[in-house]
């Protein structure tokens, strides 16, 4: 009888695991070289198998899919005068500029990135065209450590793995790197003070070896320039002058590239 009970528990766990769509980003897959990144307005139609990423403000980005799904990262409640109810928002609350306590109740999926050691967040939102999941990291809280205080959110869409590092305060562990998996595009805070110091952030991004790195949370041009200087040996630097880009597996650059986008609130 005991053997039958153990077998039942194993089968139940396997069924529960099968309920979740598996991540294609954790598998080791080579990037497909090809065309250049295409800047695009947030209101234009998307090309087939593409994703649009628009830099809105600070560490908030809008992700749009070919099928019309929308996600806003580090959502603060205001993204501009555009009439938009996103399908997904992600938030981290290390500072008030990364979340809101009063998100619009019409937003279907409101993902809080902060948890505790005993009660971590475990987001795995499968919208068909897009899968959104999180990996916890810790944050500083005064002189102590806040376990699971931040989430790195990964958006799997159109074959791409897009990561937003949130308010990252420490270099990810080997286990966290493995849970994150491949990141084709990554948004990284480069202020070097309130989040991760710049040398450690650069080392982290070198390990990810993403095709596209988008700096965020830079608090002024001098901070941004110091980060770019630290990245230019291993990464190409592209200053697009645009606020948005459209990207697909086919258009990922051959060489890992830091792409500077200009933040702009959304408007019609």
ZADRENBA-37397 format. One line per field, with one value per residue: residue number from 1; x, y, z of N, C-alpha, C in turn. Coordinates in nm, 2 decimals. Atoms other than C-alpha are relative to their C-alpha. Example, Ala and Ser with C-alpha at 12.3 -4.5 7.8 and 13.67 -1.06 7.14 Angstrom:
<pts>
dodo	(1; 2)
nxx	(0.09; -0.09)
nyy	(-0.12; -0.11)
nzz	(0.00; 0.00)
caxx	(1.23; 1.37)
cayy	(-0.45; -0.11)
cazz	(0.78; 0.71)
cxx	(0.09; -0.08)
cyy	(0.12; 0.11)
czz	(0.00; 0.08)
</pts>
This chain:
<pts>
dodo	(1; 2; 3; 4; 5; 6; 7; 8; 9; 10; 11; 12; 13; 14; 15; 16; 17; 18; 19; 20; 21; 22; 23; 24; 25; 26; 27; 28; 29; 30; 31; 32; 33; 34; 35; 36; 37; 38; 39; 40; 41; 42; 43; 44; 45; 46; 47; 48; 49; 50; 51; 52; 53; 54; 55; 56; 57; 58; 59; 60; 61; 62; 63; 64; 65; 66; 67; 68; 69; 70; 71; 72; 73; 74; 75; 76; 77; 78; 79; 80; 81; 82; 83; 84; 85; 86; 87; 88; 89; 90; 91; 92; 93; 94; 95; 96; 97; 98; 99; 100; 101; 102; 103; 104; 105; 106; 107; 108; 109; 110; 111; 112; 113; 114; 115; 116; 117; 118; 119; 120; 121; 122; 123; 124; 125; 126; 127; 128; 129; 130; 131; 132; 133; 134; 135; 136; 137; 138; 139; 140; 141; 142; 143; 144; 145; 146; 147; 148; 149; 150; 151; 152; 153; 154; 155; 156; 157; 158; 159; 160; 161; 162; 163; 164; 165; 166; 167; 168; 169; 170; 171; 172; 173; 174; 175; 176; 177; 178; 179; 180; 181; 182; 183; 184; 185; 186; 187; 188; 189; 190; 191; 192; 193; 194; 195; 196; 197; 198; 199; 200; 201; 202; 203; 204; 205; 206; 207; 208; 209; 210; 211; 212; 213; 214; 215; 216; 217; 218; 219; 220; 221; 222; 223; 224; 225; 226; 227; 228; 229; 230; 231; 232; 233; 234; 235; 236; 237; 238; 239; 240; 241; 242; 243; 244; 245; 246; 247; 248; 249; 250; 251; 252; 253; 254; 255; 256; 257; 258; 259; 260; 261; 262; 263; 264; 265; 266; 267; 268)
nxx	(0.08; -0.08; -0.06; 0.10; 0.02; -0.12; 0.02; 0.10; -0.06; -0.09; 0.08; 0.07; -0.09; -0.03; 0.12; 0.00; -0.10; 0.05; 0.10; -0.07; -0.07; -0.15; -0.07; -0.09; -0.12; -0.10; -0.08; -0.11; 0.03; -0.08; 0.07; 0.00; -0.04; 0.08; 0.03; -0.02; 0.12; 0.08; 0.07; 0.14; 0.09; 0.08; 0.14; 0.00; 0.02; -0.12; -0.03; 0.02; -0.10; -0.07; 0.05; -0.04; -0.03; -0.01; -0.04; 0.10; -0.05; -0.07; -0.02; 0.12; 0.00; 0.12; -0.02; 0.12; -0.01; 0.06; 0.15; 0.06; -0.02; -0.08; -0.05; -0.07; -0.08; -0.02; 0.12; 0.02; 0.13; 0.01; -0.09; 0.02; 0.14; 0.06; 0.11; -0.05; 0.01; -0.09; 0.04; -0.08; -0.10; -0.09; -0.04; -0.09; 0.03; -0.12; 0.03; 0.13; 0.00; 0.01; 0.12; 0.11; 0.10; 0.14; 0.01; 0.14; 0.06; 0.04; -0.12; 0.03; -0.11; -0.08; -0.10; -0.09; -0.13; -0.06; 0.06; -0.08; -0.07; 0.10; 0.11; -0.04; 0.09; -0.02; 0.08; -0.02; 0.12; 0.00; 0.11; 0.00; -0.11; -0.11; -0.02; -0.07; -0.04; -0.09; -0.11; -0.02; -0.13; 0.02; -0.03; -0.05; 0.10; -0.09; -0.13; 0.04; 0.03; 0.14; 0.01; 0.11; 0.06; 0.01; 0.02; -0.03; 0.11; -0.04; 0.11; -0.04; 0.10; -0.05; -0.13; -0.10; 0.00; -0.02; 0.00; 0.00; -0.06; 0.07; -0.09; -0.10; -0.09; -0.12; -0.03; 0.08; -0.07; 0.01; 0.14; 0.09; -0.03; 0.06; 0.15; 0.03; -0.02; -0.05; 0.06; -0.04; 0.01; 0.00; 0.01; -0.09; -0.02; -0.14; -0.03; -0.12; 0.01; 0.12; 0.01; -0.13; -0.11; -0.02; -0.08; 0.07; 0.11; -0.06; -0.04; 0.13; 0.05; -0.09; 0.03; 0.12; -0.04; 0.13; -0.02; 0.03; 0.01; 0.06; -0.02; 0.11; -0.02; -0.13; -0.01; -0.08; -0.09; -0.13; 0.01; 0.02; -0.12; -0.10; 0.03; -0.03; -0.14; -0.04; 0.05; -0.04; -0.10; 0.06; 0.13; 0.02; 0.08; 0.09; 0.09; 0.10; 0.07; 0.14; 0.06; 0.06; -0.06; 0.07; -0.10; 0.04; -0.12; -0.07; -0.07; -0.10; -0.13; -0.10; -0.08; 0.07; 0.01; 0.07; 0.08; 0.05; 0.13; 0.04; 0.13; 0.10; 0.13; 0.08; 0.11; 0.06)
nyy	(-0.12; -0.12; -0.01; -0.05; -0.14; -0.08; -0.01; -0.10; -0.13; -0.03; -0.03; -0.13; -0.10; -0.01; -0.06; -0.15; -0.06; 0.00; -0.10; -0.12; 0.00; 0.00; -0.12; 0.02; -0.08; 0.07; 0.08; -0.07; -0.02; -0.11; -0.11; 0.00; -0.13; -0.04; -0.14; -0.09; -0.04; -0.10; -0.09; -0.01; -0.07; 0.10; 0.01; 0.07; 0.15; 0.07; 0.10; 0.14; 0.06; -0.11; -0.06; -0.14; -0.04; -0.15; -0.05; -0.09; -0.09; 0.05; 0.14; 0.05; 0.03; 0.06; 0.11; 0.03; 0.12; -0.01; 0.03; -0.11; 0.00; -0.11; 0.01; -0.12; 0.04; -0.10; -0.09; -0.10; -0.05; -0.10; 0.02; -0.10; -0.02; 0.10; 0.09; 0.14; 0.09; 0.11; 0.14; 0.04; -0.09; 0.05; -0.11; 0.02; -0.12; -0.05; -0.14; -0.03; -0.02; 0.13; 0.07; -0.08; 0.08; -0.01; 0.02; 0.00; 0.13; 0.06; 0.07; 0.14; 0.07; -0.09; 0.09; -0.06; 0.07; 0.01; 0.10; 0.02; 0.13; 0.11; -0.01; -0.05; -0.01; 0.10; -0.04; 0.07; -0.04; 0.04; -0.07; 0.06; -0.07; -0.05; 0.06; -0.09; 0.07; -0.08; 0.06; -0.09; -0.04; -0.07; -0.14; -0.06; -0.07; -0.05; 0.08; 0.14; 0.06; 0.04; 0.12; 0.01; -0.13; -0.04; 0.11; -0.01; 0.05; 0.04; 0.00; 0.09; -0.04; 0.01; 0.07; -0.08; 0.00; -0.15; -0.01; -0.13; 0.04; -0.07; -0.08; 0.10; -0.05; 0.09; 0.09; 0.13; 0.12; 0.10; 0.06; -0.10; 0.00; 0.12; -0.02; -0.11; 0.06; -0.09; -0.13; -0.06; -0.14; -0.02; -0.14; 0.00; -0.13; -0.03; -0.12; 0.03; -0.04; 0.05; 0.14; 0.07; -0.09; 0.02; 0.11; 0.13; 0.01; 0.04; 0.14; 0.08; -0.01; 0.08; 0.14; 0.03; 0.00; -0.02; -0.07; -0.15; -0.05; -0.13; -0.06; -0.07; -0.04; -0.06; -0.13; -0.10; 0.05; 0.03; 0.13; 0.08; 0.01; 0.09; 0.13; 0.03; 0.01; 0.13; 0.11; -0.01; 0.10; 0.13; -0.02; -0.12; -0.11; -0.06; -0.11; -0.01; -0.12; 0.03; 0.05; 0.13; 0.09; 0.12; 0.10; 0.14; 0.09; -0.02; -0.13; -0.02; -0.03; 0.10; -0.02; -0.05; -0.14; -0.09; -0.09; -0.11; -0.06; -0.12; 0.01; -0.09; 0.05; 0.04; -0.08; 0.05)
nzz	(0.00; 0.00; 0.13; 0.09; -0.03; 0.05; 0.15; 0.03; -0.02; 0.11; 0.12; -0.02; 0.03; 0.15; 0.07; -0.03; 0.08; 0.14; 0.02; 0.04; 0.12; -0.03; 0.06; 0.11; -0.02; -0.08; 0.09; 0.06; 0.15; 0.06; 0.06; 0.15; 0.05; 0.11; 0.03; -0.11; -0.07; 0.07; -0.09; 0.05; -0.09; -0.08; 0.06; 0.13; 0.00; -0.02; 0.09; -0.05; -0.09; -0.06; -0.12; -0.01; -0.14; -0.01; -0.12; -0.05; -0.11; -0.12; 0.03; 0.05; 0.14; 0.05; 0.10; 0.09; 0.09; 0.13; -0.02; -0.08; -0.15; -0.05; -0.14; -0.05; -0.11; -0.10; 0.02; -0.11; 0.00; 0.10; 0.12; 0.10; 0.03; 0.09; -0.05; 0.01; -0.11; 0.03; -0.04; -0.11; -0.06; -0.10; -0.09; -0.11; -0.09; -0.07; -0.01; 0.05; 0.15; 0.07; -0.02; -0.06; -0.08; 0.05; 0.14; 0.06; -0.02; 0.13; 0.05; -0.04; -0.07; -0.07; -0.06; -0.10; 0.01; -0.14; -0.09; -0.12; 0.00; -0.03; 0.10; 0.13; 0.11; 0.11; 0.11; 0.12; 0.06; 0.14; 0.08; 0.13; 0.08; -0.09; -0.13; -0.09; -0.12; -0.08; -0.08; -0.12; -0.06; -0.13; 0.01; -0.12; -0.08; -0.10; -0.02; 0.00; 0.12; 0.01; 0.09; 0.10; 0.01; 0.14; 0.10; 0.14; 0.08; 0.13; 0.10; 0.11; 0.10; 0.14; -0.01; -0.07; -0.15; -0.03; -0.15; -0.07; -0.13; -0.12; -0.09; -0.03; -0.10; -0.02; 0.12; -0.01; -0.03; 0.11; 0.01; 0.06; 0.14; 0.07; 0.00; 0.10; 0.14; 0.11; 0.02; 0.13; -0.03; -0.14; -0.05; -0.12; -0.07; 0.01; -0.08; -0.08; -0.14; -0.07; 0.04; 0.00; 0.05; 0.14; 0.03; -0.02; 0.10; 0.13; -0.01; 0.01; 0.14; 0.08; -0.01; 0.08; 0.14; 0.08; 0.13; -0.02; -0.13; 0.00; -0.14; -0.07; -0.14; 0.00; -0.08; 0.06; 0.11; -0.05; -0.05; 0.12; 0.08; -0.08; 0.02; 0.14; 0.01; -0.06; 0.09; 0.14; 0.04; 0.03; 0.06; 0.09; -0.06; 0.10; -0.05; 0.10; 0.00; 0.01; -0.13; 0.02; 0.10; 0.04; 0.00; 0.02; 0.00; 0.12; 0.00; -0.11; 0.05; -0.01; -0.11; -0.12; 0.03; -0.09; 0.07; -0.08; 0.03; -0.07; -0.07; 0.04; -0.04; 0.11; 0.04; 0.12)
caxx	(0.00; 0.28; 0.45; 0.12; 0.09; 0.45; 0.37; 0.06; 0.25; 0.51; 0.24; 0.05; 0.36; 0.43; 0.07; 0.10; 0.43; 0.27; 0.00; 0.26; 0.38; 0.76; 1.00; 1.18; 1.43; 1.59; 1.69; 2.02; 1.94; 2.17; 2.06; 1.97; 2.18; 2.02; 1.87; 1.92; 1.68; 1.40; 1.29; 0.91; 0.63; 0.41; 0.09; 0.21; 0.11; 0.37; 0.54; 0.50; 0.68; 0.79; 0.77; 0.78; 0.95; 0.90; 1.08; 0.82; 0.99; 1.26; 1.23; 0.89; 0.87; 0.57; 0.59; 0.35; 0.29; 0.18; -0.16; -0.22; -0.11; 0.04; 0.26; 0.40; 0.70; 0.77; 0.42; 0.37; 0.02; 0.09; 0.24; 0.11; -0.22; -0.27; -0.59; -0.45; -0.54; -0.25; -0.30; -0.02; 0.17; 0.47; 0.59; 0.87; 0.85; 1.21; 1.11; 0.79; 0.90; 0.86; 0.51; 0.17; -0.06; -0.36; -0.34; -0.64; -0.87; -0.95; -0.59; -0.64; -0.29; -0.12; 0.21; 0.38; 0.75; 0.82; 0.77; 0.93; 1.15; 0.85; 0.61; 0.78; 0.60; 0.56; 0.43; 0.38; 0.12; 0.05; -0.15; -0.09; 0.11; 0.31; 0.44; 0.54; 0.74; 0.95; 1.28; 1.33; 1.65; 1.71; 1.72; 1.90; 1.69; 1.91; 2.20; 2.00; 1.89; 1.53; 1.49; 1.29; 1.24; 1.28; 1.17; 1.34; 1.05; 1.10; 0.86; 0.87; 0.70; 0.76; 1.05; 1.23; 1.33; 1.30; 1.41; 1.36; 1.60; 1.39; 1.57; 1.86; 2.08; 2.32; 2.48; 2.25; 2.36; 2.43; 2.09; 1.92; 2.11; 1.99; 1.63; 1.64; 1.78; 1.87; 1.79; 1.79; 1.69; 1.75; 1.65; 1.91; 1.93; 2.26; 2.25; 2.53; 2.41; 2.05; 2.07; 2.37; 2.71; 2.81; 3.11; 2.90; 2.61; 2.85; 2.99; 2.63; 2.54; 2.86; 2.75; 2.40; 2.56; 2.22; 2.19; 2.04; 2.09; 1.87; 1.99; 1.73; 1.72; 2.02; 1.95; 2.13; 2.37; 2.69; 2.58; 2.47; 2.80; 3.01; 2.81; 2.85; 3.22; 3.24; 3.05; 3.21; 3.49; 3.26; 2.94; 2.85; 2.70; 2.39; 2.23; 1.91; 1.76; 1.42; 1.19; 1.08; 1.22; 1.07; 1.26; 1.24; 1.46; 1.55; 1.66; 1.88; 2.22; 2.52; 2.72; 2.59; 2.47; 2.38; 2.09; 2.01; 1.64; 1.50; 1.22; 0.89; 0.54; 0.28; 0.04; -0.19)
cayy	(0.00; 0.24; 0.17; 0.25; 0.58; 0.69; 0.61; 0.82; 1.11; 1.09; 1.07; 1.36; 1.57; 1.48; 1.57; 1.91; 1.98; 1.89; 2.14; 2.41; 2.50; 2.43; 2.72; 2.73; 2.98; 2.74; 2.51; 2.59; 2.73; 2.93; 3.27; 3.31; 3.58; 3.80; 4.14; 4.45; 4.57; 4.78; 5.09; 5.13; 5.35; 5.18; 5.24; 5.07; 4.71; 4.45; 4.23; 3.85; 3.67; 4.00; 4.18; 4.55; 4.69; 5.06; 5.24; 5.43; 5.57; 5.49; 5.11; 5.07; 4.91; 4.82; 4.48; 4.42; 4.10; 4.04; 3.91; 4.22; 4.12; 4.40; 4.39; 4.68; 4.62; 4.80; 4.95; 5.27; 5.34; 5.61; 5.55; 5.85; 5.97; 5.67; 5.47; 5.13; 4.86; 4.62; 4.24; 4.20; 4.43; 4.34; 4.54; 4.55; 4.76; 4.83; 5.19; 5.37; 5.43; 5.06; 4.98; 5.12; 5.01; 5.10; 4.94; 4.96; 4.67; 4.62; 4.49; 4.11; 4.00; 4.20; 4.04; 4.15; 4.07; 4.09; 3.80; 3.67; 3.38; 3.18; 3.30; 3.35; 3.46; 3.19; 3.35; 3.14; 3.31; 3.14; 3.36; 3.13; 3.38; 3.49; 3.32; 3.53; 3.39; 3.52; 3.43; 3.58; 3.77; 3.94; 4.31; 4.53; 4.66; 4.90; 4.69; 4.37; 4.14; 4.11; 3.76; 3.73; 4.11; 4.14; 3.94; 3.91; 3.87; 3.67; 3.71; 3.42; 3.53; 3.47; 3.24; 3.51; 3.52; 3.88; 3.95; 4.25; 4.24; 4.47; 4.63; 4.39; 4.42; 4.13; 3.91; 3.61; 3.28; 2.98; 2.84; 3.17; 3.19; 2.84; 2.93; 3.24; 3.05; 3.22; 3.59; 3.72; 4.07; 4.20; 4.53; 4.62; 4.89; 5.07; 5.35; 5.17; 5.28; 5.21; 4.88; 4.67; 4.85; 4.89; 4.65; 4.37; 4.45; 4.44; 4.11; 3.98; 4.10; 3.94; 3.61; 3.64; 3.72; 3.85; 3.97; 4.30; 4.48; 4.78; 5.01; 5.15; 5.33; 5.55; 5.88; 6.10; 6.08; 6.07; 5.75; 5.60; 5.69; 5.52; 5.21; 5.22; 5.27; 4.96; 4.75; 4.86; 4.61; 4.31; 4.46; 4.69; 5.02; 5.14; 5.48; 5.45; 5.78; 5.61; 5.50; 5.17; 4.87; 4.58; 4.26; 3.89; 3.59; 3.67; 4.03; 3.97; 4.12; 3.90; 4.06; 4.12; 4.48; 4.75; 4.94; 5.28; 5.37; 5.71; 5.70; 5.85; 5.83; 5.66; 5.87; 5.81)
cazz	(0.00; 0.08; -0.25; -0.43; -0.24; -0.33; -0.70; -0.68; -0.54; -0.82; -1.09; -0.94; -0.95; -1.31; -1.41; -1.23; -1.41; -1.75; -1.69; -1.74; -2.08; -2.08; -2.14; -2.47; -2.33; -2.08; -2.37; -2.52; -2.87; -3.09; -3.20; -3.57; -3.73; -3.99; -4.05; -3.84; -3.57; -3.71; -3.52; -3.53; -3.38; -3.11; -3.32; -3.64; -3.73; -3.65; -3.90; -3.88; -3.60; -3.45; -3.12; -3.06; -2.75; -2.66; -2.39; -2.19; -1.88; -1.62; -1.63; -1.79; -2.13; -2.35; -2.53; -2.82; -3.01; -3.36; -3.23; -3.02; -2.67; -2.46; -2.15; -1.94; -1.72; -1.39; -1.41; -1.21; -1.31; -1.57; -1.92; -2.10; -2.26; -2.49; -2.44; -2.35; -2.11; -2.11; -2.09; -1.84; -1.60; -1.40; -1.09; -0.84; -0.53; -0.43; -0.50; -0.58; -0.94; -1.02; -0.91; -0.80; -0.52; -0.73; -1.07; -1.30; -1.20; -1.57; -1.63; -1.64; -1.52; -1.25; -1.15; -0.83; -0.84; -0.46; -0.23; 0.10; 0.19; 0.31; 0.04; -0.30; -0.61; -0.88; -1.19; -1.50; -1.71; -2.04; -2.28; -2.58; -2.79; -2.49; -2.18; -1.88; -1.59; -1.31; -1.13; -0.78; -0.67; -0.34; -0.27; -0.01; 0.27; 0.47; 0.61; 0.57; 0.29; 0.17; 0.03; -0.29; -0.30; -0.68; -0.98; -1.32; -1.56; -1.88; -2.18; -2.42; -2.75; -3.13; -3.04; -2.86; -2.49; -2.36; -2.00; -1.77; -1.48; -1.26; -0.96; -0.96; -0.65; -0.68; -0.95; -1.02; -0.88; -1.11; -1.02; -1.11; -1.44; -1.52; -1.43; -1.65; -1.95; -2.28; -2.31; -2.67; -2.55; -2.20; -2.03; -1.76; -1.50; -1.54; -1.28; -1.08; -0.74; -0.64; -0.83; -0.92; -0.95; -1.31; -1.31; -1.17; -1.41; -1.71; -1.59; -1.56; -1.91; -2.05; -1.91; -2.06; -2.39; -2.52; -2.88; -2.76; -2.44; -2.37; -2.09; -1.85; -1.52; -1.61; -1.43; -1.68; -1.98; -1.78; -1.61; -1.94; -2.11; -1.83; -1.88; -2.26; -2.22; -2.01; -2.27; -2.59; -2.59; -2.61; -2.75; -3.05; -2.94; -3.14; -3.06; -3.25; -3.15; -3.15; -2.86; -3.01; -3.20; -3.38; -3.34; -3.45; -3.44; -3.80; -3.72; -3.42; -3.48; -3.55; -3.28; -2.92; -2.93; -2.68; -2.82; -2.67; -2.68; -2.58; -2.32; -2.43; -2.28; -2.50; -2.70; -2.99)
cxx	(0.09; 0.07; -0.10; -0.02; 0.12; -0.02; -0.10; 0.05; 0.09; -0.08; -0.08; 0.09; 0.03; -0.12; 0.00; 0.11; -0.04; -0.10; 0.06; 0.07; 0.15; 0.06; 0.09; 0.13; 0.10; 0.08; 0.11; -0.02; 0.09; -0.09; 0.01; 0.05; -0.08; 0.00; 0.03; -0.13; -0.07; -0.07; -0.15; -0.09; -0.09; -0.14; 0.00; -0.02; 0.14; 0.02; -0.02; 0.11; 0.09; -0.06; 0.05; 0.02; 0.02; 0.04; -0.09; 0.06; 0.08; 0.04; -0.13; 0.01; -0.14; 0.05; -0.13; 0.03; -0.08; -0.15; -0.07; 0.01; 0.09; 0.05; 0.08; 0.08; 0.02; -0.11; -0.02; -0.14; -0.02; 0.11; -0.02; -0.15; -0.06; -0.10; 0.04; -0.03; 0.08; -0.06; 0.07; 0.08; 0.08; 0.05; 0.10; 0.00; 0.12; -0.01; -0.13; -0.01; 0.00; -0.13; -0.11; -0.09; -0.14; 0.00; -0.14; -0.06; -0.04; 0.12; -0.01; 0.11; 0.09; 0.10; 0.09; 0.13; 0.06; -0.07; 0.08; 0.07; -0.10; -0.11; 0.05; -0.11; 0.04; -0.09; 0.03; -0.13; 0.00; -0.12; 0.00; 0.11; 0.12; 0.00; 0.08; 0.03; 0.10; 0.10; 0.03; 0.15; -0.03; 0.03; 0.06; -0.11; 0.08; 0.13; -0.03; -0.04; -0.15; -0.01; -0.12; -0.06; -0.02; -0.03; 0.06; -0.11; 0.05; -0.13; 0.04; -0.11; 0.08; 0.14; 0.11; -0.01; 0.04; 0.00; 0.01; 0.06; -0.05; 0.11; 0.10; 0.10; 0.12; 0.01; -0.08; 0.09; 0.00; -0.14; -0.09; 0.03; -0.06; -0.15; -0.04; 0.01; 0.06; -0.08; 0.05; 0.00; -0.01; 0.00; 0.07; 0.02; 0.15; 0.04; 0.13; 0.00; -0.12; -0.02; 0.14; 0.11; 0.03; 0.10; -0.06; -0.11; 0.06; 0.05; -0.12; -0.05; 0.10; -0.03; -0.13; 0.03; -0.12; 0.04; -0.02; -0.01; -0.05; 0.02; -0.13; 0.05; 0.14; 0.02; 0.10; 0.10; 0.13; 0.00; -0.01; 0.14; 0.11; -0.04; 0.03; 0.15; 0.05; -0.04; 0.06; 0.10; -0.06; -0.14; 0.00; -0.09; -0.08; -0.08; -0.11; -0.07; -0.15; -0.04; -0.04; 0.09; -0.09; 0.10; -0.06; 0.12; 0.09; 0.09; 0.10; 0.14; 0.10; 0.09; -0.08; 0.01; -0.07; -0.08; -0.06; -0.13; -0.02; -0.13; -0.10; -0.14; -0.08; -0.11; -0.05; 0.07)
cyy	(0.13; 0.03; 0.07; 0.15; 0.09; 0.01; 0.10; 0.14; 0.04; 0.03; 0.13; 0.12; 0.02; 0.06; 0.15; 0.07; 0.01; 0.10; 0.13; -0.01; 0.01; 0.13; -0.04; 0.07; -0.07; -0.10; 0.08; 0.00; 0.11; 0.11; -0.01; 0.13; 0.05; 0.15; 0.09; 0.03; 0.11; 0.09; 0.02; 0.08; -0.10; -0.02; -0.07; -0.15; -0.07; -0.10; -0.14; -0.05; 0.10; 0.05; 0.14; 0.03; 0.15; 0.04; 0.11; 0.10; -0.08; -0.15; -0.07; -0.01; -0.06; -0.11; -0.03; -0.12; 0.02; -0.02; 0.10; 0.00; 0.11; -0.03; 0.12; -0.05; 0.11; 0.11; 0.09; 0.06; 0.11; -0.03; 0.10; 0.01; -0.10; -0.08; -0.14; -0.06; -0.12; -0.14; -0.04; 0.13; -0.07; 0.12; -0.06; 0.12; 0.04; 0.15; 0.03; 0.02; -0.13; -0.07; 0.10; -0.09; 0.00; -0.02; -0.01; -0.14; -0.07; -0.08; -0.15; -0.07; 0.10; -0.08; 0.07; -0.08; -0.02; -0.11; 0.00; -0.13; -0.11; 0.00; 0.07; 0.01; -0.11; 0.03; -0.09; 0.01; -0.03; 0.06; -0.05; 0.06; 0.05; -0.08; 0.09; -0.07; 0.08; -0.09; 0.10; 0.03; 0.08; 0.15; 0.04; 0.07; 0.06; -0.08; -0.15; -0.04; -0.03; -0.11; 0.00; 0.14; 0.05; -0.12; 0.05; -0.07; -0.04; -0.02; -0.09; 0.02; 0.00; -0.07; 0.07; -0.01; 0.14; 0.01; 0.14; -0.03; 0.07; 0.08; -0.10; 0.05; -0.09; -0.08; -0.13; -0.12; -0.09; -0.06; 0.10; 0.02; -0.11; 0.01; 0.10; -0.06; 0.11; 0.13; 0.06; 0.15; 0.02; 0.15; 0.00; 0.14; 0.03; 0.12; -0.02; 0.04; -0.06; -0.15; -0.06; 0.10; -0.04; -0.11; -0.14; -0.02; -0.03; -0.14; -0.09; 0.00; -0.08; -0.14; -0.03; -0.01; 0.02; 0.07; 0.15; 0.03; 0.14; 0.06; 0.08; 0.06; 0.07; 0.13; 0.10; -0.06; -0.04; -0.15; -0.10; -0.01; -0.08; -0.14; -0.05; -0.02; -0.14; -0.12; 0.00; -0.09; -0.13; 0.01; 0.12; 0.09; 0.06; 0.11; 0.02; 0.13; -0.02; -0.05; -0.14; -0.08; -0.12; -0.11; -0.14; -0.08; 0.02; 0.13; 0.02; 0.02; -0.11; 0.01; 0.05; 0.16; 0.07; 0.10; 0.11; 0.05; 0.12; -0.02; 0.10; -0.06; -0.04; 0.10; -0.05; 0.06)
czz	(0.00; -0.13; -0.10; 0.03; -0.05; -0.16; -0.03; 0.01; -0.12; -0.13; 0.01; -0.03; -0.14; -0.07; 0.02; -0.09; -0.15; -0.02; -0.04; -0.13; 0.02; -0.07; -0.11; 0.03; 0.09; -0.08; -0.06; -0.15; -0.05; -0.06; -0.15; -0.05; -0.12; -0.01; 0.12; 0.07; -0.07; 0.10; -0.06; 0.11; 0.07; -0.06; -0.13; 0.01; 0.01; -0.12; 0.06; 0.08; 0.06; 0.13; 0.00; 0.15; 0.00; 0.14; 0.04; 0.10; 0.10; -0.03; -0.05; -0.15; -0.04; -0.10; -0.07; -0.09; -0.13; 0.01; 0.09; 0.15; 0.04; 0.14; 0.03; 0.12; 0.10; 0.00; 0.11; 0.00; -0.11; -0.11; -0.11; -0.04; -0.09; 0.07; -0.01; 0.13; -0.03; 0.04; 0.13; 0.05; 0.10; 0.09; 0.10; 0.09; 0.09; 0.02; -0.06; -0.15; -0.08; 0.02; 0.04; 0.08; -0.05; -0.15; -0.05; 0.01; -0.14; -0.06; 0.04; 0.08; 0.06; 0.09; 0.09; 0.01; 0.14; 0.07; 0.13; -0.01; 0.01; -0.11; -0.13; -0.10; -0.10; -0.11; -0.12; -0.08; -0.15; -0.08; -0.15; -0.09; 0.08; 0.13; 0.09; 0.13; 0.08; 0.07; 0.11; 0.01; 0.13; -0.02; 0.14; 0.07; 0.12; 0.01; -0.01; -0.14; 0.00; -0.10; -0.09; -0.02; -0.14; -0.09; -0.14; -0.08; -0.14; -0.08; -0.11; -0.11; -0.13; 0.00; 0.07; 0.15; 0.04; 0.15; 0.05; 0.14; 0.12; 0.08; 0.06; 0.10; 0.02; -0.13; 0.02; 0.03; -0.12; -0.02; -0.06; -0.15; -0.07; -0.01; -0.10; -0.14; -0.09; 0.00; -0.13; 0.02; 0.15; 0.03; 0.14; 0.06; 0.01; 0.08; 0.08; 0.14; 0.07; -0.04; 0.01; -0.04; -0.14; -0.03; 0.01; -0.11; -0.14; 0.00; -0.02; -0.14; -0.09; 0.01; -0.07; -0.15; -0.09; -0.13; 0.02; 0.14; -0.01; 0.13; 0.04; 0.13; 0.01; 0.06; -0.06; -0.10; 0.05; 0.05; -0.12; -0.08; 0.07; -0.03; -0.15; -0.02; 0.05; -0.08; -0.14; -0.05; -0.05; -0.08; -0.10; 0.07; -0.11; 0.07; -0.11; -0.01; 0.01; 0.14; -0.01; -0.10; -0.02; -0.02; -0.02; 0.01; -0.12; 0.00; 0.11; -0.06; 0.01; 0.12; 0.12; 0.00; 0.12; -0.08; 0.09; -0.05; 0.08; 0.06; -0.05; 0.04; -0.13; -0.03; -0.14; -0.13)
</pts>
